[in-house]
Amino acid sequence: MARHRLLVTALAILLALGVVAYALVPTLLARAVTTRLAQEGIAVSRLDIGFPGPRGVTLHAVELAGERAGFDFRLQARDVALTYSLGEVRKGRLRTVRVAQASLHAKPAPSSASASAATVVLPDPAAWHAALPLQALTIDGLDIEWRGANRDPINARVRGAAQRTDAMWQSRWTIADGQDRRIDLELSLNAAGAIETAVFSPAAKKEVVARFGVQRDAKVTERVALAGTAEAHLAPLVSMAKLWVDLPAWLAKIDGRVTVRWDALGPAMQGTESKGEMLQASLGVELSGFSLGEAVEDGELRLDMKLAGAGERWRYRVSDSLRVAAFVQPGWLALTDRAARRQYPRAAKPLVLRAPQGLSGEVAYTAETLAMTISPKAEIVLEQLRTPDVVVPSTTLILPAGLGVHYLAAPQQWRIRQTALWVKTPTVQPQFEALGPIEKLSMNARIGTGLLLPPPAVTVDNIRMNFLGGRWWVPPFTYDVARDKNHFTIELEAVDLGRLVALERQQGVEASGALDGRLPVSLGASGITITHGSVHARAPGGTLRYQPNDAAQALAQSNPSIELLLKALSNYHYEKLEVDVNYSPSGDLDLAVAMAGMNPDWNAGQPVNLKVNVSDNIPMLLRSLRLADDISEEVGRRVLEREKTKR
């Protein structure tokens, strides 16, 4: 009897100990998980674990906090259901995880702005596949609040599921907000570390608007070598983006297809320590079929770049294969709003931008700033620039001392440091053929330090060109958009008077001589003003001949003064010609001309002094020149068509 009582007592004690041990299991599990997460730098403020059963357990509440990738995060979840088998638990694995409700808040970590440059490490997707200790994951609702530096937060709700087979994770996720805006995507990850992602249009669920892929090179072991591609259709992608982010209105008209190829070699993360220091990468971008409403059509881009850096500082090199080409509507490059509203015929050749020597420089960033430089002696070439006013076959922009810009997040401002700029243009062809080409156009300028918008003051050291048979230049001046008016002077030397007179296209008028002068110009909001500019003929002078038409001859018969004037101008040889020039913002040009000379064929060559006031409206003159050119072009086209028809 005593033995039986002892056995019963022992069993009771063991049962009590088992009950106590079972009751302590959640606490022991919580401590073990908390300790393990602490080793990863994650603090557990709450972990409420239910009593585990033979096939599952529920985490009633979870609250975690930590820092990753320069962001402080806080994760809260409730009713997280875990299922498992005892064999899987012994291997440290689970069968399924289902999250009923969770929230994630992320903001820049205070230490990220002031921390010294840290080693940049590459993730190892192959390690992700091996490290995920479960077969399936379902998230019924994850509310995310992501707050960037000095920006309004971005809120989204994520739901979806992931399923694992022996060699592949496959998942589908939906990212939405409270206004029924959503993004659907599929993501797969295999054991070799290959990732494939497809983004679907919410308007048409089967339409893929973007694809992303990443491959890991298993042959590289000490470091991580990744290669990837991305393809996107811009129009639906922008339509999706503008639901979430405020975009400029002009972006709504963008379209085209972009392909990106990249590879990277960098340090691998081993636990919390990284191996190696420098990250190297290359990037290739191709854009085709680019359009921007009616302004740009059939645009293309090719860019090949190499990057190398560690932490917050990177060096880049853009190869000389850089090429941007597009058919740009000339009206968008017009100098006047009136011209911009017109539609012009499509050019035969696209506008092209190249960098014959490539481009290089440095990019540095922190949580509060972004700085970018272009190395000295960079050259950018523009080809086939066509506006309603001129055609520029080729022009070269040179940055002799490089370029530096930086962005400040706090005031959300772009700033530029003082930058020298040289422009060299061999030939500029005005749309009006009568003007003749502008040749050897060059400009040296310095952009001051300050905000990009409004732009800082620009000091122009000189502008030089050959035009109308003579030389033109502008002495140094400073242009500042903050001023009501900016003033500069145009100097001219040996300009061909005959070519100037020919612009009027008046029959019976011929002139010769060379002009020098000085034109003080004021440029303001209302337009261009020239006040008391002076032009004079070079010694020994020149000639002016006018053969009157029938109307002028009829007028001379009834007016003796006009008759004398016409006789004097029939073969006028001047030795002095002086012109007072005034031009108003409305386009009115007023010339007060004073001449001294004689006609050797009339009145025995007696001296004749003339004073003539000439007025013209330059915009109307240019329009008449354009009309004359358009008529000539149309007549020529029809003649050619008629000849082809006859054949």
ZINOR-V930878 format. One record per residue. N is the residue number from 1. PSI is psi in radians with two decimals (NA if undefined). NEAR is the number of other ideal C-beta (glycine too) atoms within 10 Angstrom. Layout:
# ZINOR-V930878
N;PSI;NEAR + N;PSI;NEAR
This chain:
# ZINOR-V930878
1;-0.72;5 + 2;-0.64;6 + 3;-0.74;7 + 4;-0.74;8 + 5;-0.68;9 + 6;-0.71;10 + 7;-0.76;10 + 8;-0.71;10 + 9;-0.76;10 + 10;-0.75;10 + 11;-0.67;10 + 12;-0.73;10 + 13;-0.77;10 + 14;-0.71;10 + 15;-0.72;10 + 16;-0.73;10 + 17;-0.68;10 + 18;-0.75;10 + 19;-0.77;10 + 20;-0.78;9 + 21;-0.76;10 + 22;-0.67;11 + 23;-0.51;10 + 24;-0.19;11 + 25;-0.88;14 + 26;-0.71;18 + 27;-0.76;11 + 28;-0.72;11 + 29;-0.77;16 + 30;-0.72;16 + 31;-0.70;13 + 32;-0.77;10 + 33;-0.72;15 + 34;-0.74;15 + 35;-0.75;10 + 36;-0.74;11 + 37;-0.59;15 + 38;-0.58;12 + 39;-0.42;9 + 40;0.10;10 + 41;0.38;10 + 42;2.19;16 + 43;2.38;13 + 44;1.98;18 + 45;-0.35;11 + 46;2.32;11 + 47;1.74;19 + 48;1.77;13 + 49;2.29;20 + 50;3.09;17 + 51;2.15;10 + 52;2.45;16 + 53;-3.11;10 + 54;-0.34;8 + 55;0.02;11 + 56;2.96;16 + 57;2.71;19 + 58;2.28;17 + 59;1.86;21 + 60;-0.58;14 + 61;2.41;13 + 62;2.30;20 + 63;2.06;16 + 64;2.71;18 + 65;2.61;14 + 66;-2.92;17 + 67;2.30;16 + 68;2.35;12 + 69;0.64;8 + 70;0.19;16 + 71;2.42;17 + 72;2.34;17 + 73;2.69;17 + 74;2.13;16 + 75;2.25;16 + 76;2.40;17 + 77;2.70;19 + 78;2.67;16 + 79;1.02;16 + 80;1.97;20 + 81;2.19;15 + 82;2.34;19 + 83;2.67;17 + 84;2.98;23 + 85;2.76;14 + 86;-0.61;8 + 87;-0.67;8 + 88;-0.66;15 + 89;-0.71;15 + 90;-0.49;9 + 91;0.06;10 + 92;0.50;7 + 93;2.79;14 + 94;2.88;20 + 95;-0.99;15 + 96;2.70;17 + 97;2.24;20 + 98;2.14;17 + 99;2.01;19 + 100;-0.77;14 + 101;2.35;14 + 102;2.82;19 + 103;2.52;16 + 104;2.17;17 + 105;2.26;17 + 106;2.43;21 + 107;2.75;15 + 108;2.34;18 + 109;2.41;17 + 110;-0.56;11 + 111;-0.33;11 + 112;-0.49;18 + 113;-0.50;14 + 114;-0.14;9 + 115;2.60;14 + 116;2.88;6 + 117;2.18;12 + 118;2.81;12 + 119;2.30;16 + 120;2.19;18 + 121;2.66;18 + 122;2.41;20 + 123;2.69;16 + 124;1.71;18 + 125;-0.55;19 + 126;-0.63;17 + 127;-0.57;15 + 128;-0.80;13 + 129;-0.75;19 + 130;-0.50;10 + 131;-0.35;8 + 132;1.91;16 + 133;0.81;12 + 134;2.92;16 + 135;-0.43;18 + 136;2.52;16 + 137;2.28;18 + 138;2.26;16 + 139;1.97;21 + 140;-0.52;13 + 141;2.12;12 + 142;1.94;19 + 143;2.18;15 + 144;2.31;17 + 145;1.94;14 + 146;2.16;15 + 147;2.02;16 + 148;3.07;14 + 149;2.08;15 + 150;0.67;13 + 151;2.75;11 + 152;2.57;8 + 153;2.66;12 + 154;2.18;14 + 155;2.46;13 + 156;2.78;19 + 157;2.24;16 + 158;2.39;16 + 159;2.69;15 + 160;-3.00;18 + 161;2.65;15 + 162;2.43;20 + 163;2.40;14 + 164;2.29;17 + 165;-2.99;10 + 166;-0.63;5 + 167;0.13;10 + 168;2.35;15 + 169;2.25;20 + 170;2.37;15 + 171;2.76;19 + 172;2.31;16 + 173;2.64;17 + 174;2.23;15 + 175;2.13;18 + 176;2.97;15 + 177;-2.99;15 + 178;-0.03;9 + 179;0.47;8 + 180;0.48;8 + 181;2.35;14 + 182;2.74;16 + 183;2.24;21 + 184;2.38;17 + 185;2.66;17 + 186;2.47;16 + 187;2.34;17 + 188;2.61;16 + 189;2.17;23 + 190;3.07;18 + 191;-0.41;14 + 192;-0.06;14 + 193;0.28;21 + 194;2.27;17 + 195;2.35;20 + 196;2.28;17 + 197;2.39;17 + 198;2.31;17 + 199;2.26;20 + 200;2.60;21 + 201;2.32;19 + 202;-0.41;18 + 203;-0.67;10 + 204;1.80;10 + 205;-0.45;9 + 206;-0.07;6 + 207;2.05;12 + 208;2.09;17 + 209;-0.30;22 + 210;2.52;20 + 211;2.47;16 + 212;2.44;17 + 213;2.52;15 + 214;2.35;19 + 215;2.47;18 + 216;2.39;22 + 217;1.87;15 + 218;-0.29;10 + 219;-0.41;6 + 220;2.11;12 + 221;-0.74;9 + 222;-0.46;8 + 223;3.12;19 + 224;2.20;25 + 225;2.08;18 + 226;2.62;21 + 227;2.48;15 + 228;2.90;17 + 229;2.75;15 + 230;2.39;16 + 231;2.43;17 + 232;2.55;20 + 233;2.02;18 + 234;-0.72;20 + 235;-0.97;17 + 236;-0.51;20 + 237;-0.73;17 + 238;-0.67;18 + 239;-0.68;17 + 240;-0.76;21 + 241;-0.66;13 + 242;-0.24;15 + 243;-0.43;14 + 244;-0.53;16 + 245;2.47;9 + 246;2.03;6 + 247;2.64;14 + 248;2.59;8 + 249;-0.60;7 + 250;-0.40;10 + 251;-0.36;13 + 252;-0.33;13 + 253;0.16;14 + 254;2.57;19 + 255;2.90;18 + 256;3.04;20 + 257;2.35;14 + 258;2.42;18 + 259;2.29;14 + 260;2.30;16 + 261;2.39;15 + 262;2.74;17 + 263;2.69;15 + 264;2.52;19 + 265;2.08;19 + 266;-3.11;25 + 267;2.58;20 + 268;2.54;19 + 269;2.16;16 + 270;1.76;11 + 271;-2.10;7 + 272;0.09;8 + 273;2.56;10 + 274;2.64;16 + 275;2.26;14 + 276;3.08;17 + 277;-0.90;11 + 278;2.41;13 + 279;2.32;21 + 280;2.46;15 + 281;2.72;18 + 282;2.65;17 + 283;2.33;17 + 284;2.27;16 + 285;2.29;16 + 286;2.27;15 + 287;2.30;19 + 288;2.69;13 + 289;0.50;14 + 290;2.38;20 + 291;2.69;18 + 292;1.42;19 + 293;-2.35;13 + 294;-0.10;11 + 295;-0.67;16 + 296;2.38;20 + 297;2.65;17 + 298;0.82;14 + 299;2.59;21 + 300;2.61;16 + 301;2.38;17 + 302;2.18;15 + 303;2.25;18 + 304;2.22;17 + 305;2.58;18 + 306;2.47;14 + 307;2.56;16 + 308;2.32;16 + 309;3.07;19 + 310;2.21;16 + 311;-2.13;16 + 312;0.03;18 + 313;2.26;13 + 314;2.50;18 + 315;2.49;15 + 316;2.75;20 + 317;2.02;15 + 318;2.21;18 + 319;2.93;17 + 320;0.02;13 + 321;-0.06;12 + 322;2.23;19 + 323;2.21;13 + 324;2.21;18 + 325;2.46;19 + 326;2.68;20 + 327;1.91;19 + 328;2.27;21 + 329;2.08;22 + 330;-0.54;24 + 331;-0.48;19 + 332;-0.23;16 + 333;0.27;18 + 334;2.72;17 + 335;-0.26;11 + 336;2.63;13 + 337;-0.61;8 + 338;-0.77;11 + 339;-0.57;16 + 340;-0.50;15 + 341;-0.26;9 + 342;2.69;12 + 343;2.31;9 + 344;2.67;16 + 345;2.59;7 + 346;2.39;13 + 347;2.72;15 + 348;-0.51;8 + 349;2.60;11 + 350;2.77;19 + 351;2.32;20 + 352;2.39;16 + 353;2.28;16 + 354;2.83;18 + 355;1.54;20 + 356;-0.55;10 + 357;0.11;13 + 358;3.10;16 + 359;2.55;20 + 360;2.85;19 + 361;-2.73;18 + 362;2.53;16 + 363;2.27;15 + 364;2.51;16 + 365;2.67;15 + 366;-3.05;17 + 367;-0.37;20 + 368;-0.30;15 + 369;2.73;16 + 370;2.19;15 + 371;2.46;18 + 372;2.41;16 + 373;2.68;18 + 374;2.29;21 + 375;2.74;17 + 376;2.74;14 + 377;0.37;11 + 378;2.47;20 + 379;2.34;17 + 380;2.26;17 + 381;2.27;16 + 382;2.30;18 + 383;2.51;16 + 384;0.80;17 + 385;2.11;20 + 386;2.16;23 + 387;3.01;17 + 388;-0.26;19 + 389;-0.63;17 + 390;2.84;19 + 391;2.21;16 + 392;1.83;19 + 393;-0.69;16 + 394;2.41;15 + 395;2.51;17 + 396;2.24;17 + 397;2.23;16 + 398;2.35;16 + 399;1.54;19 + 400;-0.58;12 + 401;0.22;16 + 402;-2.98;17 + 403;2.50;19 + 404;2.19;18 + 405;2.65;15 + 406;2.67;16 + 407;2.31;16 + 408;2.08;15 + 409;-0.65;17 + 410;-0.93;9 + 411;0.01;9 + 412;1.05;9 + 413;2.49;13 + 414;2.35;12 + 415;2.71;17 + 416;2.48;17 + 417;2.89;17 + 418;2.27;13 + 419;2.25;20 + 420;2.49;17 + 421;2.21;17 + 422;2.41;15 + 423;2.24;15 + 424;2.14;16 + 425;1.94;21 + 426;-0.76;15 + 427;2.39;15 + 428;2.18;20 + 429;1.89;16 + 430;2.63;16 + 431;-0.42;18 + 432;1.91;18 + 433;-0.49;13 + 434;-0.46;13 + 435;-0.45;19 + 436;2.94;17 + 437;2.66;18 + 438;2.22;19 + 439;2.67;13 + 440;0.80;14 + 441;2.25;20 + 442;2.65;15 + 443;2.37;17 + 444;2.20;18 + 445;2.86;18 + 446;2.11;17 + 447;2.22;18 + 448;2.90;15 + 449;2.36;12 + 450;-2.91;16 + 451;2.56;13 + 452;-0.60;13 + 453;2.08;9 + 454;2.66;9 + 455;2.64;15 + 456;2.98;21 + 457;2.55;16 + 458;2.16;17 + 459;2.03;17 + 460;1.99;17 + 461;-0.64;14 + 462;2.65;13 + 463;2.27;19 + 464;2.56;14 + 465;2.82;18 + 466;2.25;17 + 467;2.42;20 + 468;0.70;21 + 469;-0.02;15 + 470;-3.03;19 + 471;2.38;16 + 472;2.48;19 + 473;2.79;14 + 474;2.06;18 + 475;2.90;13 + 476;2.44;14 + 477;2.93;16 + 478;2.27;15 + 479;2.18;15 + 480;2.07;14 + 481;-0.32;11 + 482;-0.30;10 + 483;2.64;12 + 484;-0.67;8 + 485;2.52;11 + 486;2.47;17 + 487;2.42;15 + 488;2.99;17 + 489;2.39;14 + 490;2.13;16 + 491;2.43;14 + 492;2.62;18 + 493;2.23;13 + 494;0.67;14 + 495;2.40;22 + 496;1.96;19 + 497;-0.63;23 + 498;-0.71;18 + 499;-0.59;16 + 500;-0.82;17 + 501;-0.61;17 + 502;-0.36;17 + 503;-0.53;16 + 504;-0.32;14 + 505;0.70;12 + 506;2.13;11 + 507;2.47;8 + 508;0.08;11 + 509;2.21;16 + 510;2.59;14 + 511;2.73;19 + 512;2.76;16 + 513;2.89;21 + 514;2.37;17 + 515;2.43;21 + 516;2.71;16 + 517;3.13;19 + 518;2.17;15 + 519;1.85;19 + 520;2.17;15 + 521;2.42;17 + 522;2.29;17 + 523;2.05;15 + 524;-2.98;13 + 525;-0.54;7 + 526;-0.32;12 + 527;-2.70;13 + 528;2.41;13 + 529;2.34;16 + 530;2.17;16 + 531;2.06;14 + 532;0.88;11 + 533;2.65;19 + 534;2.31;13 + 535;2.40;20 + 536;2.71;14 + 537;2.53;22 + 538;2.61;15 + 539;2.52;10 + 540;0.24;9 + 541;-2.57;18 + 542;-2.78;21 + 543;2.73;16 + 544;2.10;26 + 545;2.33;15 + 546;2.08;19 + 547;1.86;14 + 548;2.59;20 + 549;-3.11;11 + 550;-0.67;7 + 551;-0.72;8 + 552;-0.67;14 + 553;-0.68;13 + 554;-0.69;11 + 555;-0.63;13 + 556;-0.53;17 + 557;-0.46;9 + 558;-0.01;8 + 559;1.79;12 + 560;-0.62;9 + 561;-0.73;8 + 562;-0.62;15 + 563;-0.75;15 + 564;-0.71;14 + 565;-0.74;19 + 566;-0.65;17 + 567;-0.71;17 + 568;-0.64;21 + 569;-0.05;20 + 570;-0.48;16 + 571;1.13;17 + 572;2.19;23 + 573;1.93;18 + 574;2.56;23 + 575;-0.25;14 + 576;2.28;13 + 577;2.08;22 + 578;2.39;15 + 579;2.24;18 + 580;2.14;15 + 581;2.27;19 + 582;2.38;15 + 583;2.34;20 + 584;2.79;16 + 585;-0.39;13 + 586;-0.14;10 + 587;0.04;15 + 588;2.18;14 + 589;2.14;15 + 590;2.16;14 + 591;2.16;16 + 592;1.86;14 + 593;2.25;16 + 594;2.20;15 + 595;2.57;21 + 596;2.21;14 + 597;-2.67;22 + 598;2.91;19 + 599;1.91;21 + 600;-0.28;11 + 601;0.07;12 + 602;2.40;16 + 603;0.67;13 + 604;0.47;8 + 605;0.43;12 + 606;2.54;9 + 607;2.43;10 + 608;2.09;20 + 609;2.29;12 + 610;2.48;16 + 611;2.13;9 + 612;2.34;12 + 613;2.18;9 + 614;2.28;11 + 615;2.48;9 + 616;2.72;13 + 617;1.97;14 + 618;-0.79;14 + 619;-0.70;12 + 620;-0.66;11 + 621;-0.77;16 + 622;-0.67;17 + 623;-0.66;12 + 624;-0.66;14 + 625;-0.73;19 + 626;-0.75;14 + 627;-0.76;10 + 628;-0.72;14 + 629;-0.72;14 + 630;-0.71;11 + 631;-0.76;10 + 632;-0.73;11 + 633;-0.72;11 + 634;-0.73;10 + 635;-0.76;10 + 636;-0.70;10 + 637;-0.75;10 + 638;-0.63;10 + 639;-0.76;10 + 640;-0.72;10 + 641;-0.69;10 + 642;-0.71;9 + 643;-0.69;9 + 644;-0.66;8 + 645;-0.69;7 + 646;-0.60;6 + 647;NA;4
